[in-house]
Amino acid sequence: MSTAFRFMNCPYIHSKCILNYSRSMLFKKKLLDTTLDMKDNEIKAHRLILAYKCNYIHQFLEKTWKEILSISSDMVFRDAVISVDVSCEKEIVDLIINYLYTGTIIITESNACKLYQCCKIFELNSLEKLTISNIINFIDDQNALEYLGRDISDNVNNAALGYLCNNFQRITSTKEFLECSLTTLEKLIDEDDIKTRKEIDIFESVVRWLEFSVDTRKIYSNQVFSHIRFCLMSTDELIQAYDIGKIFFDDKSNLDFLVEAAW
C-alpha cells in the first residue's frame, strides 16, 4: 500500500508569493491583459488583480466575457480595454493600482478627496472607507469649512460640521470663514449644537461675513438673518444686534426680525 503525503504551504506565504509574482510581472510589463483607457493616458495591468477588489471592473469584465463567449471562445484571451471616467487623474489611478498589487497606500490631505472620488467610480469599497476615515482625521481649522461645503460623504460632512460647532468662535475669526460660500455659512449657522455662549455671538459672526464683501453679499442679509434665533436674545442684546448690523436694518424685512423678537 503506497503512502500519501499531504503538504500544505503556509497560506500567508503562498498568497504573498503570488502577489509578489504579479507585482514583478507588472514591473516587467509582462502578461498584462487589461488596459485602463484614460483619454490621454493608459495604464496596463492584470485583470485578475484589478477585479479582485474593484466591483466596477469585476462586473465590466464579467459582462464582457459573457458577450465574447457568445461569439467565440477564442476571443476570451484578448486584452480588455476599460474606459476610465475623465475625472480620475492618472496619478491617483496609479496609486490605486499600486494599492491593489501591494496592499499599501499613502493617503495625504492633498490626494484624499481625489482618491475618494476614484474609489467611488471603481467601486473600491475597502479603500473608500479607509480614505473617508483619513479625511476625517485631516479636518482642522483651515479646511473644516471646505469639507463642509464639498460633496464628499455624509460621514465627512457630519464630522466637519461637528468640528465647526465645537470650535465655532475660533473658526469664525479666521479668513477661511469670511471667504466661505453662502451655502456653507447657512449649513453652519442653522445647526443647533453650536458651542457658543450666546446667540448674539452667532449674529456678530454673520455680520462680519456679510461685511467682508458687503457690496455683493448685502442682498443675502435677509436670507442669512432668517437662521438667527433672535428670540433667544435679551432686550439689551437685541439693541446690541441693531448697533452691530445697522447697515442691514435699513431693510424693513430685516428689522422685522428684531421687532418680532422684542415682542
Summary of the structure (lengths in Angstrom):
residues: 263
radius of gyration: 28.1
end to end distance: 103.0
largest distance: 105.2
contacts: 703
relative contact order: 0.06
helix: 65%
strand: 5%
